[in-house]
Amino acid sequence: MAKKKAKSDLSNEEKRSLIDWKHPLLTIKKQCQLLALPRSTAYHETVDIEPSKDEIDIKNAIDLIHFKEPSYGVRRIKNELHKNGFKHIGRRLVKRYMLEMDIVCFYPGPNLSRRAKEAQTYPYLLRHLDINRPNQVWSIDITYIGTPNGFVYLTAIIDWYSRYIVGYTISNTLQTDMITRVVKNAVETFGAPEIINSDQGSQFTSNAYIDLIKSYETTKISMDGKGRATDNIAIERFFRSYKWERLYLLCPETVTEVKALTKEYIDHYNNERGHQRYDYETPAVVFYENQTLAA
């Protein structure tokens, strides 16, 4: 049962990538049966559909409105879009774009996070927890990044104690492999945390993500409670700083510029930008010095 569930958690594109087209014993038909993948899909070449300029402009506007007013839902964002000149936009389109961008409004209420159907969720472990050392708690999340010519998604992991960014990646999709890749790289570099916290989004309730975290025997899974936007506040604050201090200020024109800007900002954030809570010491100093003390 567990194996079937794990297979169903993969997208068809991920299943297709597992096919060995030159396998000496297993035919393509047999591999498709084992992967529960239609043969027509196996042979189908995926065609990336470029978003229209209209879609890019609307999504960028939604992102800016959301970061100015994170409590705004579909109706209020639609109204703001109308004020900004997007008169033809209806609620259904705004809702669809917000889902595609993984944007949810911040307010207490049910169904705050969009998770996979029948997905397993985990309790929030950080409430009243004394976070007093690096690698005790990490937070992971995803944010949309738009340019006039396209958009990508930034996944980042922050050490809750020091506010040090231990890993990040930029991708043009919201597939789970983007999430697992950045976690693996961070753990290989810094070791596994005691707790890793996320929201209840579909990427973080997927079998691929859950199984990966469970493979680190000393790491516990924590997830935000429904309707509690502040549960993952450390990474939310980083995203807000990144967007207001760089992205919206410099307005990169291309995805290549976004990648360069993001690399520069994270290096600046980790090694040069002091935090008030630590008498303006940088996250890197707090992270590495306290690791040494703990050792």
C-alpha positions, 0 to 999 in steps of 0.5 A: 500500500505504501509503495502505491501511495509513493508512486501516486505522489510522483507527477507523470513527468517525474515517473517518465524521468525514471524510465530506462529506455535501454533496459536489457530486461524490462520493456517500456510497457512493463516499466510503465505498468510498474510506474502506473504511467500510461504508455502514451504519456511515456512517449509524449514529449512535454511542451513548455507553454510560455506564459503570456505577457498579460499573465506575467503582468497580472501575477507580478501585480498580485505578488506586490499587492500580497506583500503590501497587504498580506491579509487580502483575499481573492476579492480584495486583490481583484479590487486592487487589480482593477484600481491598477488598470487590470479591469478585465480580471475576475475572481476566478482568474485571480483565485487560479493565479494565487493557487499557481503562485502558492499565495494564501492570505494571512488571516485566522480561518480554515483551509489556509494552506493548500495541501494534497488530498488525504495528505498526512500533516504533522503538529506544530512543535515550535510553540513555547519552544526555547530555541537557543542554538543553531541547527535546532530548528529550520524553517522552509518555504517557497515564494513567487518571484516575477520579472517583466518577462517571466517568473520563478520560485525561490525555495529557502531554508532558514536557521531559526536561531541565527536567521542564517540561510542554510540553503536555497534554490530557484526553479520555474516550477513548484515540483517537489524535487525542488524542495527535496534537493535544497533540503539534501544540500543543506543537510550535507553542508550543515548536518540535519536539524532537530526540527524542520518546520513548513506550512501544510502546502502540497509540496511539504505534505508529499510522500517524497518530502516526508520520506526524505525528512524521516530518513534523517533519524534525528529530525522531527517534522513540524507544520504550521497550524491552519490559520496561523501565518506567524507560525513560520515567521522567520522565513516569512520575514526573510522573504519580505526583506528580500523583496522590499530591499532588493527585488522591488527596488532593483526590478530585475528584467530577466530570470538570469538577473533574478538569480544573480540578484538573489545570490548577491542578496543572500550573501549580503543577508548572511554575512553583512546585514546585522540583526537587531536581536543580536546587537546587529551581529550578522547571521553568519557570526551568530550561526558559526560562533554558537555552533563552535560553543555548542561543540 
